[in-house]
């Protein structure tokens, strides 16, 4: 997988700005004096402060098992080229390309807003997923510490939470996570897309190394924090053949369960991904894109409930079989402890127990 780094914007996944469907204006390439020169784009990270009135969102999608989701940040500096959340940046006036990984919206008052929502008499406790869109431990968290503030509130309220990340910064919060785990209030999913560092650098340029992610699984496991591996997404001819080995490595490092998804290039993500792969892996591009389309009804943009996350066809059937065999082999006898929903309390109102 050779990559001509000099042709790429260093440290970024997307190499283009896409058009925002909600805006009249758009980024365009203009060449002075007719010269076909590379367009200079400002690709430094900018943090934008926002003060939302609501933090927790109810998830109604039949394809997602979560009940609630919460995103401390919008946009993600990790720059994963396949990220389905890229499209959400358009709602904030930016685009799914470079804007998604360079214009990071920081929800500065997140913990206070969460506390207010939990204090509502109509609130019914269930697992809140951190996060539904972008990684709550992306680089911005090191400075702003919003995820840690949220975890402190959730521990105080004895509220269940699930986390998914590909960043080793979660090590910092091992103290809070350990306390939540003692109460059976937390599960952590570590996203592991490959066991090859070169592949990781191609797909996820600003994420933790694969070695660090496996070490993270091991650390969480040793502290009795339930760990799940998400082998996601599987991309044909890039990392799909690694699925069994990913499960093996994760199990060896303490993971108790495993899941996987197939790449789905919804909305503008398809445009970003295709532009990227034709530069990064030109010899594989047509074959990869063709197989992705075959798995999604002939289109990169699959919005069909029930199939959009799983895919269909012979390639998917083969991948499903591979996953079932590997999971039985490496996770047989392992179980994830059930979440306790009965401990919720509202300390700020003097209520010690909801039930």
C-alpha positions in Angstrom: 0.0 0.0 0.0 2.4 2.7 -1.2 1.2 6.3 -0.7 2.8 9.3 -2.3 2.8 11.5 0.8 4.0 14.6 -1.0 0.8 14.6 -3.0 -1.3 14.5 0.2 -2.1 17.0 2.9 -0.1 15.6 5.7 -1.9 14.2 8.7 -5.4 14.5 7.1 -7.8 12.0 5.7 -9.9 14.0 3.4 -8.0 15.7 0.6 -10.9 17.9 -0.7 -13.6 20.3 0.4 -17.0 19.1 -0.5 -20.1 21.2 -1.3 -22.4 21.8 1.6 -26.0 21.1 0.4 -27.4 23.8 2.7 -25.1 26.6 1.6 -25.2 28.8 -1.5 -21.5 29.4 -1.4 -18.9 26.7 -1.8 -15.1 26.2 -2.0 -13.8 26.2 -5.6 -10.4 25.8 -7.2 -9.2 28.8 -9.2 -5.9 28.6 -11.0 -4.2 32.0 -11.7 -3.1 32.6 -15.2 -4.4 29.2 -16.3 -1.8 27.2 -14.4 -2.8 23.8 -13.1 -1.4 24.2 -9.6 -2.4 22.5 -6.4 -5.0 24.4 -4.5 -3.6 25.7 -1.3 -6.1 24.9 1.5 -5.8 26.0 5.1 -5.8 22.7 6.9 -4.9 23.8 10.4 -7.2 22.8 13.2 -9.6 25.4 14.5 -11.7 25.0 17.7 -15.1 26.7 17.8 -16.9 27.1 21.1 -20.6 26.3 21.2 -23.1 26.3 24.1 -25.9 23.9 23.3 -29.2 23.8 25.2 -29.4 20.0 24.9 -26.7 17.3 25.1 -28.4 13.9 25.2 -30.3 12.8 22.1 -32.7 9.9 21.8 -31.7 7.5 19.1 -34.6 6.2 17.0 -32.7 4.4 14.3 -33.7 0.7 14.0 -30.1 -0.1 13.0 -28.5 1.1 16.2 -28.9 -0.6 19.6 -28.2 2.5 21.7 -31.1 4.4 23.4 -29.3 7.8 23.9 -26.2 9.4 22.4 -24.1 12.4 23.4 -21.4 14.2 21.5 -19.1 16.5 23.3 -17.5 17.5 20.0 -18.8 17.9 16.4 -16.2 17.2 13.8 -13.3 14.9 14.5 -9.6 15.6 14.1 -8.9 11.9 13.8 -9.7 12.3 10.1 -10.9 8.7 9.5 -11.6 8.7 5.7 -14.6 6.5 5.9 -16.4 8.2 8.8 -20.2 8.3 8.4 -20.4 11.3 10.7 -18.8 13.6 8.2 -22.2 14.5 6.8 -23.4 15.9 10.1 -20.9 18.8 9.8 -23.1 20.3 7.1 -25.8 21.1 9.7 -23.2 23.4 11.4 -22.4 25.3 8.1 -19.3 23.4 7.3 -18.6 20.5 4.9 -17.9 16.8 5.1 -14.4 17.0 3.6 -11.5 18.8 5.3 -13.8 21.0 7.3 -15.0 17.9 9.3 -11.5 17.3 10.6 -10.2 20.9 10.8 -13.2 22.8 12.2 -13.9 21.2 15.6 -17.0 22.4 17.5 -16.4 22.2 21.3 -19.5 22.0 23.5 -18.0 23.9 26.4 -21.1 23.7 28.7 -21.8 20.0 28.0 -21.6 18.8 31.6 -23.8 21.5 33.0 -26.4 20.9 30.3 -26.3 17.1 31.0 -26.9 17.7 34.7 -29.9 19.8 33.8 -31.3 17.0 31.6 -30.8 14.3 34.2 -32.5 16.5 36.8 -35.7 16.6 34.7 -38.5 14.6 36.3 -39.3 13.1 32.9 -35.8 11.6 32.5 -35.7 7.8 32.3 -32.2 6.3 32.8 -30.7 4.1 30.1 -27.3 3.8 28.6 -25.9 7.0 27.1 -23.5 6.3 24.3 -20.4 8.5 24.2 -20.4 9.3 21.4 -23.0 8.6 18.6 -21.0 10.6 16.0 -17.5 11.7 16.8 -14.8 10.3 19.1 -15.1 11.7 22.6 -11.4 11.2 23.2 -10.2 13.0 20.0 -7.2 15.4 20.4 -9.5 18.3 21.6 -10.3 16.4 24.7 -6.8 16.6 26.0 -7.2 20.4 26.4 -10.9 20.8 27.1 -11.6 17.7 29.3 -15.3 17.8 28.5 -15.6 14.0 28.3 -14.0 13.7 31.8 -16.5 16.3 33.1 -19.4 14.3 31.6 -18.1 11.1 33.2 -17.9 12.9 36.6 -21.6 13.9 36.3 -22.6 10.4 35.3 -20.8 8.8 38.2 -22.4 11.3 40.6 -25.8 10.4 39.2 -25.0 6.7 39.0 -26.1 6.8 35.4 -25.0 4.0 32.9 -22.8 5.0 30.0 -21.1 3.3 27.0 -18.0 4.6 25.3 -16.4 3.9 21.9 -13.0 5.3 21.0 -9.8 4.7 19.1 -7.7 7.0 21.2 -5.5 6.0 24.2 -6.4 9.3 26.0 -9.1 7.2 27.7 -6.2 6.0 30.0 -6.5 9.4 31.8 -10.0 8.6 33.1 -9.3 5.1 34.4 -10.1 6.3 37.9 -13.7 7.3 37.0 -14.2 4.3 34.7 -13.1 1.9 37.5 -15.7 3.4 39.9 -18.4 3.2 37.2 -17.4 -0.4 36.5 -17.7 -1.4 40.2 -21.4 -0.3 39.9 -21.9 -2.1 36.5 -22.5 1.2 34.9 -20.0 1.3 32.0 -18.8 -0.6 28.9 -16.0 0.5 26.6 -15.7 -0.4 23.0 -12.3 0.0 21.3 -12.5 0.5 17.6 -9.8 -1.7 15.8 -9.8 -1.4 12.0 -6.6 -3.2 11.3 -3.5 -4.8 12.8 -1.2 -3.2 10.2 0.1 0.2 11.2 0.5 1.2 7.5 -3.2 0.6 7.0 -4.1 2.5 10.1 -2.1 5.5 9.0 -3.9 5.4 5.6 -7.4 5.1 7.0 -7.2 6.9 10.3 -4.3 9.4 10.2 -4.6 11.0 13.7 -5.7 8.1 15.8 -3.7 6.1 18.4 -1.5 3.4 17.1 -2.8 -0.1 17.0 -0.3 -1.2 19.6 -1.6 1.5 21.9 -5.2 0.4 21.3 -4.4 -3.2 22.3 -2.6 -1.9 25.4 -5.7 0.2 26.2 -7.9 -3.0 26.0 -5.5 -4.7 28.3 -5.4 -1.8 30.8 -9.2 -1.5 30.9 -9.6 -5.3 31.4 -7.1 -5.4 34.2 -9.2 -2.8 36.0 -12.3 -4.9 35.5 -13.8 -2.5 33.0 -15.8 -4.5 30.4 -14.1 -4.1 27.0 -15.6 -4.8 23.6 -13.8 -4.7 20.3 -15.5 -3.1 17.3 -13.8 -4.3 14.1 -15.2 -1.4 12.1 -15.5 -0.8 9.3 -14.5 -3.7 7.2 -13.4 -2.5 3.7 -13.1 -5.0 0.9 -9.5 -5.6 -0.3 -8.1 -3.2 2.3 -8.7 -4.7 5.8 -11.6 -7.3 5.4 -9.2 -10.2 5.4 -7.9 -9.2 8.8 -11.3 -9.7 10.6 -10.4 -13.1 12.3 -7.0 -11.8 13.5 -8.5 -8.6 14.8 -10.8 -10.6 17.0 -8.0 -12.9 18.1 -5.8 -10.0 19.1 -8.6 -8.2 21.0 -9.5 -11.4 22.9 -5.9 -11.9 23.9 -5.9 -8.4 25.3 -9.0 -8.8 27.4 -11.9 -8.0 25.2 -15.1 -9.8 26.3 -17.2 -9.4 23.2 -16.8 -8.3 19.5 -18.8 -6.7 16.8 -18.1 -5.5 13.3 -19.6 -3.3 10.6 -19.1 -3.0 6.8 -18.1 0.3 5.3 -21.0 2.5 4.1 -20.2 5.6 2.2 -23.3 7.6 2.8 -23.9 11.1 1.5 -20.7 13.1 0.8 -18.6 10.5 2.4 -18.6 8.6 -0.9 -17.1 11.6 -2.6 -14.5 12.1 0.0 -13.5 8.4 0.0 -13.4 8.0 -3.7 -11.2 11.1 -4.1 -8.9 9.7 -1.4 -8.6 6.1 -2.7 -7.9 7.2 -6.3 -4.9 9.0 -4.9 -3.8 6.7 -2.1 -4.5 3.3 -3.7 -5.0 3.9 -7.4 -4.4 0.2 -8.3 -7.1 -1.0 -6.0 -9.6 1.9 -6.3 -12.0 0.4 -8.9 -12.1 -3.0 -7.3 -12.7 -1.6 -3.8 -15.4 0.8 -4.9 -17.1 -1.9 -7.1 -17.3 -4.3 -4.2 -18.6 -1.7 -1.8 -21.4 -0.9 -4.3 -22.2 -4.6 -4.7 -22.6 -4.8 -0.9 -25.0 -1.9 -0.9 -27.5 -2.5 -3.7 -25.3 -1.0 -6.4 -24.6 2.3 -4.7 -22.0 3.8 -2.4 -24.8 5.7 -0.6 -27.0 3.0 1.0 -29.8 4.5 3.2 -31.9 1.4 3.5 -32.7 0.5 7.1 -31.8 -3.1 8.0 -29.2 -3.5 5.3 -27.2 -0.2 5.3 -25.0 -1.2 8.2 -24.7 -4.9 7.3 -24.6 -4.9 3.6 -25.7 -7.8 1.4 -24.4 -10.2 -1.3 -21.7 -13.0 -1.5 -18.9 -10.8 0.0 -21.1 -10.0 3.0 -22.1 -13.6 3.5 -18.5 -14.6 3.5 -17.6 -11.9 5.9 -20.5 -12.9 8.2 -19.3 -16.5 8.2 -15.8 -15.4 8.9 -16.9 -13.3 11.9 -19.1 -16.1 13.4 -16.3 -18.6 13.3 -13.7 -16.2 14.7 -16.1 -15.1 17.5 -16.9 -18.6 18.5 -13.2 -19.5 18.5 -11.8 -16.5 20.4 -14.8 -15.4 22.6 -16.4 -18.7 23.6 -17.2 -18.6 27.3 -16.7 -14.9 27.6 -19.6 -12.6 28.7 -20.2 -8.9 29.3 -21.8 -8.2 32.7 -25.3 -6.7 32.4 -25.7 -3.0 33.0 -27.4 -1.9 36.2 -30.2 0.6 35.5 -31.5 0.7 39.1 -28.9 2.9 40.8 -29.8 6.2 39.2 -30.2 9.1 41.6 -30.5 12.9 41.5 -28.1 14.2 44.2 -28.6 17.8 43.2 -32.3 17.5 44.2 -31.7 15.4 47.2 -33.2 12.3 45.6 -31.0 9.3 46.4 -32.9 6.7 44.5 -35.3 6.8 41.6 -36.9 3.4 42.3 
